[in-house]
């Protein structure tokens, strides 16, 4: 079985935004070996703008699993409507029930997934899910089954609209070589570095003559605005699209972020990045992939890592994994990056 044998291909991933970033190399790897096929990327409304900027992807289809496709019946209806595309191959790195069900209902397609996926027996080809390698390499085990060689995250070819380029150029005008982006948010509270540490770091970076910009989603707006106010920095949280954010990262001197999607945005454009780990750990396969990167992590704590995705509260009530990483430690670690 070879990728060149397929003409109408779907890639299905509906997890968090960062997970979708790390699945984008699948589409690029396919395109590198099959120039003429059609590639459809199926993902959530929150992540849809990511595959839209991937040159390898022809079409993006949205599964609104928290809205109109929330129920099992709505998911089945979505899958049956999707089957009208007559895919001859569907690759599903997302390992959960809804994704496997949608894949199963693509009757004409050869199905490729992981051996530990829910309903794994529905897949015609199954790759071993290897825990302690990077997620990009893990996902590309699926394409290896089709005779495709490995690529890097930064090999994903991106395309941006003229309006996005103009918007970001205007935001960065005047300090192109002197700005650092801090992304303090995360879906999970235990993955967020301490707010006061971000404030202190921003103040120290400003003393070194760097412009500091706060970045995040609309959910991060209040957090970023508090940090911006306390440090006299600018916040664009909730004001920029994902493509605009990635473009800004490409121009930045450095990205400072928690273990969250901005780490992988930086990897897409090979931007220098410092990633702070607390409840989680890079051993799970979600570390930074930029050539110039630093992992900031206190691995001396017996309680860390406590879980693969973090949580809403520290099980011990201390959040020591993040409190113990001081601004002084961070600034020392990032010195060679800036």
For each residue, the residues with C-beta under 8 A, 3 or more apart:
1: 5 110 125 145 146 147
2: 5 146 147
3: 6 30 33 34 37 143 146 147 148
4: 33 34
5: 1 2
6: 3 9 34 37 88 89 110
7: 36 37 38 88
8: 37 38 40 85 86 87 88 89
9: 6 30 34 37 38 39 40 87 88 89 90 91
10: 39 40 41 42 82 85 87 89 90 91 106 109
11: 23 26 27 30 39 40 41 42 51 90 91 92 93
12: 42 43 90 91 92 93 94 99 102 103
13: 19 20 23 41 42 43 47 92 93 94 99
14: 42 43 44 47 63 65 94 98 99
15: 19 20 94 96
16: 19 20 47 187 261
17: 20 21 46 47 50 242 261
18: 21 22 260 261 263 264 286
19: 13 15 16 22 23 94 135
20: 13 15 16 17 23 24 43 44 47 50 51
21: 17 18 24 50 153 261 264 265 267 268
22: 18 19 25 135 136 139 153 264 286
23: 11 13 19 20 26 27 93 139
24: 20 21 27 28 50 51 54 153 156 268
25: 22 28 29 136 139 140 151 152 153 155 156
26: 11 23 29 30 91 93 139 140 142 143
27: 11 23 24 30 31 39 41 51 54 56 57 156
28: 24 25 31 32 54 55 56 151 155 156 157
29: 25 26 32 33 140 143 148 149 150 151
30: 3 9 11 26 27 33 34 37 39 56 91 143 148
31: 27 28 34 35 37 39 55 56
32: 28 29 148 151
33: 3 4 29 30 147 148
34: 3 4 6 9 30 31 37
35: 31
36: 7
37: 3 6 7 8 9 30 31 34
38: 7 8 9 58 59
39: 9 10 11 27 30 31 56 57 58 59
40: 8 9 10 11 57 58 59 60 61 85 87
41: 10 11 13 27 51 54 57 59 60 61
42: 10 11 12 13 14 60 61 62 63 82 102
43: 12 13 14 20 47 48 50 51 60 61 62 63
44: 14 20 47 48 62 63 64 65 66
45: 48 62 64 67
46: 17
47: 13 14 16 17 20 43 44 50 51
48: 43 44 45 51 52 60 62
49: 52 53 241 242 243
50: 17 20 21 24 43 47 53 54 242
51: 11 20 24 27 41 43 47 48 54 57 60
52: 48 49 57 60 243
53: 49 50 158 159 160 243 246
54: 24 27 28 41 50 51 57 156 157 158 159
55: 28 31 157 158 159
56: 27 28 30 31 39 156 157
57: 27 39 40 41 51 52 54 60
58: 38 39 40
59: 38 39 40 41
60: 40 41 42 43 48 51 52 57
61: 40 41 42 43 82
62: 42 43 44 45 48
63: 14 42 43 44 69 75 78 98 102
64: 44 45 67 68 69 70
65: 14 44 69 70 75 98
66: 44 70
67: 45 64 70
68: 64 74
69: 63 64 65 74 75 77 78
70: 64 65 66 67 74
71: 74 75
72: 75 76 101
73: 76 77
74: 68 69 70 71 77 78
75: 63 65 69 71 72 78 79 98 101 102
76: 72 73 79 80 101 105
77: 69 73 74 80 81
78: 63 69 74 75 81 82 102
79: 75 76 82 83 101 102 104 105 106
80: 76 77 83 84 105
81: 77 78 84
82: 10 42 61 78 79 85 87 102 105 106
83: 79 80 86 87 105 106 107 108
84: 80 81
85: 8 10 40 82
86: 8 83 108
87: 8 9 10 40 82 83 90 106 108 109
88: 6 7 8 9 108 109 110
89: 6 8 9 10 109 110 112 146
90: 9 10 11 12 87 103 106 109 110 111 112
91: 9 10 11 12 26 30 112 113 142 143
92: 11 12 13 95 99 100 102 103 111 112 113 117 123
93: 11 12 13 23 26 113 114 139 142
94: 12 13 14 15 19 99
95: 92 99 100 113 114 116 117 118 129
96: 15 99 100 117 118
97: 100 101 118 119
98: 14 63 65 75 101 102
99: 12 13 14 92 94 95 96 102 103 117
100: 92 95 96 97 103 104 113 117 118 119 120 122 123
101: 72 75 76 79 97 98 104 105 119
102: 12 42 63 75 78 79 82 92 98 99 105 106
103: 12 90 92 99 100 106 109 111 113 122 123
104: 79 100 101 111 119 122
105: 76 79 80 82 83 101 102
106: 10 79 82 83 87 90 102 103 109 111
107: 83
108: 83 86 87 88
109: 10 87 88 89 90 103 106
110: 1 6 88 89 90 124 125
111: 90 92 103 104 106 122 123 124 125
112: 89 90 91 92 123 124 125 126 127 142 145 146
113: 91 92 93 95 100 103 117 120 122 123 125 126 127 142
114: 93 95 117 120 123 126 127 128 129 141 142
115: 120 126 127 128 129
116: 95 120 129
117: 92 95 96 99 100 113 114 120 123 126 129
118: 95 96 97 100
119: 97 100 101 104 122
120: 100 113 114 115 116 117 123 126
121:
122: 100 103 104 111 113 119
123: 92 100 103 111 112 113 114 117 120 126
124: 110 111 112
125: 1 110 111 112 113 142 145 146
126: 112 113 114 115 117 120 123
127: 112 113 114 115 141 142 144 145
128: 114 115 141
129: 95 114 115 116 117 138 141
130: 133 138 141
131: 284 285
132: 283 284 285
133: 130 137 138 285
134: 137 138 285 286 287 289
135: 19 22 138 139 285 286
136: 22 25 139 140 152 153 289
137: 133 134 140 141 150 285
138: 129 130 133 134 135 141 285
139: 22 23 25 26 93 135 136 142 143
140: 25 26 29 136 137 143 144 148 150 151
141: 114 127 128 129 130 137 138 144 145
142: 26 91 93 112 113 114 125 127 139 145 146
143: 3 26 29 30 91 139 140 146 148
144: 127 140 141 147 148 149 150
145: 1 112 125 127 141 142
146: 1 2 3 89 112 125 142 143
147: 1 2 3 33 144
148: 3 29 30 32 33 140 143 144
149: 29 144
150: 29 137 140 144
151: 25 28 29 32 140 155 156
152: 25 136 155 289
153: 21 22 24 25 136 156 264 267 268 289
154: 267 268 269 270 289 290 291
155: 25 28 151 152
156: 24 25 27 28 54 56 151 153 268
157: 28 54 55 56
158: 53 54 55 246 268 269
159: 53 54 55
160: 53 164 165 243 247
161: 164 165 243
162: 165 166
163: 166 167
164: 160 161 167 168 241 243 244 247
165: 160 161 162 168 169 247
166: 162 163 169 170
167: 163 164 170 171 240 244
168: 164 165 171 172 244 247 248 251
169: 165 166 172 173
170: 166 167 173
171: 167 168 213 236 240 248
172: 168 169 175 176 179 248 251
173: 169 170 176
174:
175: 172 178 179 211
176: 172 173 179 251
177: 253
178: 175 209 210 211 253
179: 172 175 176 210 211 212 213 251 252 253
180: 205 210 211 212 213 252 253 254 255 256 338
181: 212 213 214 215 248 249 252 254 255 256 262
182: 198 201 202 212 213 214 215 227 233 255 256 257
183: 214 215 216 220 255 256 257 258 260 262
184: 192 193 195 198 214 216 220 223 224 227 257 258
185: 192 216 217 219 220 223 224 237 258 260
186: 189 191 192 258 259 260 310
187: 16 191 219 260 310
188: 191 192 279 309 310 311 312
189: 186 192 310 311 312 313
190: 278 279 306 310 311 312 313 314 319 321 322
191: 186 187 188 258 259 260 278 279 280 310
192: 184 185 186 188 189 195 223 258 278 322
193: 184 197 198 258 276 278 322 325
194: 197 198 319 322 323
195: 184 192 198 199 223 226 227
196: 199 200
197: 193 194 200 201 322 325 326 327 330
198: 182 184 193 194 195 201 202 227 231
199: 195 196 202 203 227 230 231
200: 196 197 203 204 327
201: 182 197 198 204 205 256 327 330 331
202: 182 198 199 205 206 212 227 231 233
203: 199 200 206 207 231
204: 200 201 207 208 327 331
205: 180 201 202 208 210 212 331
206: 202 203 209 210 211 212 231 232 233
207: 203 204
208: 204 205
209: 178 206
210: 178 179 180 205 206 253 338
211: 175 178 179 180 206 233 234
212: 179 180 181 182 202 205 206 231 233 234
213: 171 179 180 181 182 233 234 235 236 248 252
214: 181 182 183 184 224 225 227 228 233 234 235 236 237
215: 181 182 183 224 235 236 237 240 245 248 262
216: 183 184 185 219 220 221 223 224 235 237 238
217: 185 220 221 237 238
218: 221 237 238
219: 185 187 216 238
220: 183 184 185 216 217 223 224 237 238
221: 216 217 218 224 225 235 237 238
222: 225 226
223: 184 185 192 195 216 220 226 227 237
224: 184 185 214 215 216 220 221 227 228 235 236 237
225: 214 221 222 228 229 235 237
226: 195 222 223 229 230
227: 182 184 195 198 199 202 214 223 224 230 231 233 235
228: 214 224 225 231 232 233 234 235
229: 225 226 232
230: 199 226 227
231: 198 199 202 203 206 212 227 228
232: 206 228 229
233: 182 202 206 211 212 213 214 227 228
234: 211 212 213 214 228
235: 213 214 215 216 221 224 225 227 228
236: 171 213 214 215 224 239 240 248
237: 185 214 215 216 217 218 220 221 223 224 225
238: 216 217 218 219 220 221
239: 236
240: 167 171 215 236 244 245 248
241: 49 164 244 245
242: 17 49 50 245 246 265
243: 49 52 53 160 161 164 246 247
244: 164 167 168 240 241 247 248
245: 215 240 241 242 248 249 262 265
246: 53 158 242 243 249 250 265 268 269
247: 160 164 165 168 243 244 250 251 269
248: 168 171 172 181 213 215 236 240 244 245 251 252
249: 181 245 246 252 255 262 265 266 269 271
250: 246 247 269 271
251: 168 172 176 179 247 248
252: 179 180 181 213 248 249 255 271 272
253: 177 178 179 180 210 272 338
254: 180 181 271 272 273 274 334 337 338
255: 180 181 182 183 249 252 262 263 265 266 271 272 273 274
256: 180 181 182 183 201 273 274 276 330 334
257: 182 183 184 260 262 263 266 273 274 275 276
258: 183 184 185 186 191 192 193 262 263 275 276 277 278
259: 186 191 263 275 276 277 278 280 282 286 310
260: 18 183 185 186 187 191 257 263
261: 16 17 18 21 264 265
262: 181 183 215 245 249 255 257 258 265 266 273
263: 18 255 257 258 259 260 266 267 273 275 286 287 288
264: 18 21 22 153 261 267 268 286 288 289
265: 21 242 245 246 249 255 261 262 268 269 271
266: 249 255 257 262 263 269 270 271 272 273 288 290 293
267: 21 153 154 263 264 270 271 273 288 289 290
268: 21 24 153 154 156 158 246 264 265
269: 154 158 246 247 249 250 265 266
270: 154 266 267 290 291
271: 249 250 252 254 255 265 266 267 290
272: 252 253 254 255 266 290 292 293 337 338
273: 254 255 256 257 262 263 266 267 288 290 292 293 294
274: 254 255 256 257 293 294 296 330 333 334 337
275: 257 258 259 263 282 287 288 293 294 295 296
276: 193 256 257 258 259 296 297 322 325 330
277: 258 259 280 281 282 295 296 297 305 321
278: 190 191 192 193 258 259 297 298 304 310 319 321 322 325
279: 188 190 191 304 305 306 307 310 311 314 321
280: 191 259 277 284 286 305 307 308 309 310
281: 277 284 297 299 304 305
282: 259 275 277 285 286 287 295 297
283: 132 305
284: 131 132 280 281 305 308
285: 131 132 133 134 135 137 138 282
286: 18 22 134 135 259 263 264 280 282
287: 134 263 275 282 293 295
288: 263 264 266 267 273 275 293 294 295
289: 134 136 152 153 154 264 267 293
290: 154 266 267 270 271 272 273 293
291: 154 270
292: 272 273 337
293: 266 272 273 274 275 287 288 289 290 337
294: 273 274 275 288 333 334 337
295: 275 277 282 287 288
296: 274 275 276 277 325 329 330 333
297: 276 277 278 281 282 325
298: 278 301 304 320 321 324 325
299: 281 304
300:
301: 298 304 320 321 324
302:
303: 306 315 316 320 321
304: 278 279 281 298 299 301 321
305: 277 279 280 281 283 284 308
306: 190 279 303 311 314 315 321
307: 279 280 310 311
308: 280 284 305
309: 188 280
310: 186 187 188 189 190 191 259 278 279 280 307
311: 188 189 190 279 306 307 314 315
312: 188 189 190
313: 189 190 317
314: 190 279 306 311 317 318 319 320 321
315: 303 306 311
316: 303 320
317: 313 314
318: 314 323
319: 190 194 278 314 322 323
320: 298 301 303 314 316 323 324
321: 190 277 278 279 298 301 303 304 306 314 324 325
322: 190 192 193 194 197 276 278 319 325
323: 194 318 319 320
324: 298 301 320 321
325: 193 197 276 278 296 297 298 321 322 329 330
326: 197 329 330
327: 197 200 201 204 330 331
328: 331 332
329: 296 325 326 332 333
330: 197 201 256 274 276 296 325 326 327 333 334
331: 201 204 205 327 328 334 335
332: 328 329 335
333: 274 294 296 329 330
334: 254 256 274 294 330 331 337 338
335: 331 332 338
336:
337: 254 272 274 292 293 294 334
338: 180 210 253 254 272 334 335
